[in-house]
Amino acid sequence: MRGPRLPRPNMRRVVVVVPSLFTLFNLFFGIWSMVLATRGDFYRAGWYIVFAGILDTLDGRLARLSNTGSKFGAELDSLVDVVSFGVAPAFLMYMLAFGNAGQAEWIFCYFYVMAVAIRLARFNVLQAGRPKHAFIGLPSPAAGLTLATYYPFTQSDLYQGALRALPWHHLLQLLMILLTILMVSNVRYAALPRASAGSWRGALGLVTILLIVTFGILEHDVFFFPLGIAYMGYGVLRAALLGLLSDSDDDEGAGIAGPIMIADGADASASFDDEEGGRVG
């Protein structure tokens, strides 16, 4: 006599949950980074934020590949990113450079976290869920990873030799200010091209990823912090050369910097569409 039939597992439900698990592990590494920073283990604290950045990339890719993206996933990802790329890097920098420098030094960390929150909220309203060839404003993971890899960079021979004598405290203050401004600015930053062999853009993306992975493995301490600075400066230089900061024929930049007005009642969707401006991609 056969026993009762067991229900078949819902594979789609399992696939939907996996990207959210990656997001929650992203949060785990962000929190763990702060715990390590309180213990003075700044080296591992910085790299755990990098691990959070890798998971942040993987959860989005996995959701797109499996076609399981959802509003819940997008909101969860943004809330987690505020912690992993906002609070955790700011706390690490506070413990490293600002905690013993003066009673008002923590304000640099506050404005940085504030910019991350604004950046992610603006991204959710205007860019999330669409094909993107560029981001409006410096992406918060790029800003967080730049700060996170500063301490590993200080352990490299390059820093210990030629760069140690620089006024790093004031340079870090300037860096925090620049990251704060760039995240809420209209400066465009190119997204990493999709890796493939079918087009020159895909081939460029593949070569870029391979170079980052190769140098990241072989020279990780000395590589990532200068890479973050270079990416930050790239957007500013590109905007200055192309004139995107002053006069642009695309309405997207102007619309994104302004307030998002949502009307009541039936006119809400129309008002939202007007404030969106153009689309990236």
C-alpha positions as CSV (number, residue, x, y, z in Angstrom):
1,M,0.0,0.0,0.0
2,R,1.4,3.3,-1.0
3,G,1.9,6.1,1.5
4,P,0.6,9.6,1.0
5,R,2.2,11.5,-1.9
6,L,4.6,14.2,-0.8
7,P,4.2,17.6,-2.5
8,R,6.7,18.3,-5.2
9,P,9.1,21.1,-4.2
10,N,8.3,24.4,-5.9
11,M,11.6,25.0,-7.7
12,R,10.7,28.6,-8.8
13,R,10.1,29.5,-5.1
14,V,13.6,28.2,-4.3
15,V,15.1,30.1,-7.2
16,V,13.4,33.3,-6.1
17,V,14.8,32.9,-2.5
18,V,18.4,32.5,-3.6
19,P,19.1,36.1,-4.7
20,S,17.7,37.3,-1.4
21,L,20.1,34.9,0.5
22,F,23.0,36.5,-1.4
23,T,21.7,39.9,-0.3
24,L,21.4,38.8,3.4
25,F,25.0,37.4,3.3
26,N,26.0,40.8,1.9
27,L,24.5,42.3,5.1
28,F,26.3,39.6,7.2
29,F,29.7,40.7,5.9
30,G,28.8,44.4,6.4
31,I,27.9,43.8,10.0
32,W,30.9,41.6,10.6
33,S,33.2,44.3,9.2
34,M,31.9,46.7,11.9
35,V,32.5,44.1,14.6
36,L,36.1,43.6,13.4
37,A,36.6,47.3,13.3
38,T,35.7,47.6,16.9
39,R,38.3,45.0,17.7
40,G,41.0,46.8,15.7
41,D,41.2,44.2,12.9
42,F,41.0,46.9,10.2
43,Y,42.6,44.7,7.5
44,R,39.9,42.0,7.6
45,A,37.2,44.6,8.2
46,G,38.0,46.2,4.9
47,W,38.1,43.0,2.9
48,Y,34.8,41.9,4.3
49,I,33.2,45.0,2.8
50,V,34.8,43.9,-0.5
51,F,33.2,40.4,0.0
52,A,29.8,42.2,0.5
53,G,30.4,44.0,-2.8
54,I,31.0,40.7,-4.6
55,L,27.7,39.3,-3.2
56,D,25.9,42.5,-4.2
57,T,27.0,42.0,-7.8
58,L,26.1,38.3,-7.7
59,D,22.6,38.7,-6.3
60,G,21.6,41.1,-9.1
61,R,23.1,39.0,-11.8
62,L,21.4,35.9,-10.5
63,A,18.0,37.6,-10.3
64,R,18.3,38.8,-13.9
65,L,19.5,35.4,-15.2
66,S,16.7,33.5,-13.4
67,N,14.1,36.2,-14.2
68,T,13.2,36.4,-10.6
69,G,13.6,40.0,-9.8
70,S,11.0,41.6,-7.6
71,K,10.1,44.8,-5.9
72,F,10.9,43.1,-2.5
73,G,14.3,42.1,-3.7
74,A,15.1,45.6,-4.9
75,E,14.0,47.2,-1.7
76,L,15.9,44.7,0.4
77,D,19.0,45.2,-1.6
78,S,18.9,48.9,-1.1
79,L,18.4,48.6,2.6
80,V,21.3,46.2,2.9
81,D,23.5,48.4,0.7
82,V,23.0,51.4,3.1
83,V,24.6,49.2,5.8
84,S,27.3,47.4,3.8
85,F,28.4,50.4,1.6
86,G,27.3,53.3,3.8
87,V,27.4,52.6,7.5
88,A,30.2,49.9,7.5
89,P,32.8,51.9,5.4
90,A,32.0,55.1,7.3
91,F,32.4,53.3,10.7
92,L,35.7,51.8,9.5
93,M,37.0,55.3,8.5
94,Y,35.8,56.7,11.8
95,M,37.7,54.1,13.7
96,L,40.8,54.5,11.5
97,A,41.1,58.2,11.0
98,F,38.4,60.4,12.7
99,G,37.7,58.9,16.1
100,N,40.6,60.5,17.8
101,A,41.0,63.6,15.6
102,G,38.4,65.9,17.2
103,Q,34.9,66.1,18.5
104,A,33.4,67.2,15.1
105,E,35.3,64.8,12.8
106,W,32.4,62.2,12.8
107,I,30.4,64.7,10.7
108,F,32.3,63.5,7.6
109,C,31.0,60.0,8.2
110,Y,27.5,61.2,8.7
111,F,27.3,63.1,5.4
112,Y,28.8,60.1,3.6
113,V,26.1,57.8,5.0
114,M,23.4,60.4,4.2
115,A,24.6,60.6,0.6
116,V,24.5,56.8,0.3
117,A,20.9,56.7,1.5
118,I,19.9,59.5,-0.9
119,R,21.8,57.8,-3.8
120,L,20.0,54.5,-3.3
121,A,16.6,56.0,-2.9
122,R,17.1,58.0,-6.1
123,F,18.3,55.0,-7.9
124,N,15.3,52.9,-6.9
125,V,12.9,55.6,-8.2
126,L,14.7,56.4,-11.4
127,Q,17.0,53.6,-12.6
128,A,16.2,50.3,-10.9
129,G,15.0,47.5,-13.1
130,R,16.1,49.0,-16.4
131,P,19.0,48.2,-18.7
132,K,21.8,50.5,-17.8
133,H,24.9,51.6,-19.7
134,A,25.6,54.4,-17.2
135,F,24.8,55.3,-13.6
136,I,23.7,58.8,-12.6
137,G,26.0,59.7,-9.7
138,L,28.8,57.5,-8.3
139,P,27.4,54.1,-7.4
140,S,27.4,53.5,-3.6
141,P,29.2,50.1,-3.8
142,A,32.1,51.8,-5.7
143,A,32.3,54.5,-3.0
144,G,32.1,52.0,-0.2
145,L,34.8,49.7,-1.7
146,T,37.1,52.7,-2.2
147,L,37.0,53.5,1.5
148,A,37.1,49.8,2.5
149,T,40.4,49.2,0.6
150,Y,42.2,52.2,2.0
151,Y,43.6,50.3,5.0
152,P,44.8,47.3,3.0
153,F,46.5,49.8,0.7
154,T,48.4,51.3,3.7
155,Q,50.0,47.8,4.2
156,S,51.5,47.8,0.7
157,D,55.1,48.6,-0.1
158,L,54.0,51.5,-2.3
159,Y,52.3,53.3,0.6
160,Q,55.0,52.4,3.1
161,G,57.7,53.8,0.8
162,A,56.7,56.8,-1.5
163,L,53.3,57.8,-0.1
164,R,53.6,57.5,3.7
165,A,54.7,61.1,4.1
166,L,51.6,62.5,2.5
167,P,49.0,64.3,4.8
168,W,46.7,61.4,4.8
169,H,44.3,62.7,7.4
170,H,43.4,65.7,5.3
171,L,43.4,63.6,2.1
172,L,40.8,61.3,3.7
173,Q,38.7,64.2,4.7
174,L,38.8,65.4,1.1
175,L,38.0,61.9,-0.1
176,M,34.9,61.6,2.1
177,I,33.7,65.0,0.9
178,L,34.3,64.1,-2.8
179,L,32.5,60.7,-2.5
180,T,29.6,62.4,-0.7
181,I,29.2,65.0,-3.5
182,L,29.7,62.6,-6.4
183,M,27.1,60.1,-5.1
184,V,24.3,62.7,-5.2
185,S,25.6,64.5,-8.3
186,N,24.5,64.2,-12.0
187,V,28.0,62.9,-13.0
188,R,27.6,59.8,-15.2
189,Y,29.6,56.7,-14.5
190,A,29.7,53.9,-17.0
191,A,28.5,50.5,-16.0
192,L,30.8,47.5,-16.5
193,P,30.1,46.1,-19.9
194,R,28.5,42.6,-20.0
195,A,31.1,39.9,-20.7
196,S,30.6,38.0,-24.0
197,A,32.4,37.1,-27.1
198,G,29.6,38.2,-29.5
199,S,30.5,41.9,-29.8
200,W,33.3,44.4,-29.2
201,R,31.6,45.8,-26.1
202,G,31.1,42.3,-24.7
203,A,34.8,41.4,-25.5
204,L,35.9,44.7,-23.8
205,G,33.8,43.7,-20.7
206,L,35.4,40.3,-20.6
207,V,38.9,41.7,-20.8
208,T,38.1,44.3,-18.1
209,I,36.8,41.7,-15.8
210,L,39.7,39.3,-16.4
211,L,42.2,42.2,-15.7
212,I,40.4,43.2,-12.5
213,V,40.3,39.6,-11.3
214,T,44.0,38.9,-12.2
215,F,45.4,42.1,-10.5
216,G,42.9,41.7,-7.7
217,I,44.2,38.3,-6.8
218,L,47.9,38.9,-7.4
219,E,48.2,42.5,-6.1
220,H,45.0,43.0,-4.1
221,D,46.4,45.3,-1.4
222,V,47.9,47.8,-3.8
223,F,45.4,47.5,-6.6
224,F,41.8,48.2,-5.4
225,F,42.2,51.6,-3.6
226,P,43.9,53.3,-6.6
227,L,41.3,51.6,-8.9
228,G,38.5,53.2,-6.8
229,I,40.2,56.6,-7.0
230,A,40.7,56.2,-10.8
231,Y,37.0,55.3,-11.3
232,M,35.9,58.3,-9.1
233,G,38.1,60.6,-11.1
234,Y,37.1,59.1,-14.5
235,G,33.5,60.3,-14.0
236,V,34.5,63.8,-13.2
237,L,37.0,64.0,-16.1
238,R,34.4,62.6,-18.5
239,A,31.8,65.0,-17.4
240,A,34.2,67.9,-17.7
241,L,35.3,66.9,-21.2
242,L,31.8,66.2,-22.6
243,G,30.2,69.2,-20.8
244,L,27.6,67.1,-19.0
245,L,27.8,69.2,-15.9
246,S,26.6,72.4,-17.6
247,D,24.7,71.9,-20.9
248,S,23.3,68.6,-22.0
249,D,20.6,67.9,-24.6
250,D,19.4,65.0,-22.5
251,D,16.8,65.9,-19.9
252,E,17.8,63.0,-17.7
253,G,20.5,64.6,-15.7
254,A,18.5,67.7,-14.9
255,G,15.4,65.7,-13.9
256,I,17.3,63.4,-11.5
257,A,18.9,66.1,-9.4
258,G,15.6,67.8,-8.7
259,P,12.9,66.7,-6.2
260,I,10.6,63.9,-7.1
261,M,7.0,65.1,-6.8
262,I,4.3,62.5,-6.5
263,A,0.8,63.9,-6.9
264,D,-2.2,62.5,-5.0
265,G,-4.9,60.4,-6.6
266,A,-5.2,59.7,-10.3
267,D,-2.5,62.1,-11.3
268,A,0.3,60.3,-9.4
269,S,1.6,58.1,-12.3
270,A,1.6,61.0,-14.7
271,S,3.6,63.2,-12.3
272,F,6.1,60.4,-11.7
273,D,6.6,60.0,-15.5
274,D,7.3,63.7,-15.9
275,E,9.9,63.8,-13.2
276,E,11.7,60.7,-14.5
277,G,13.2,62.4,-17.5
278,G,15.0,60.2,-20.0
279,R,16.0,56.5,-19.5
280,V,19.5,55.1,-19.4
281,G,20.2,52.4,-21.9
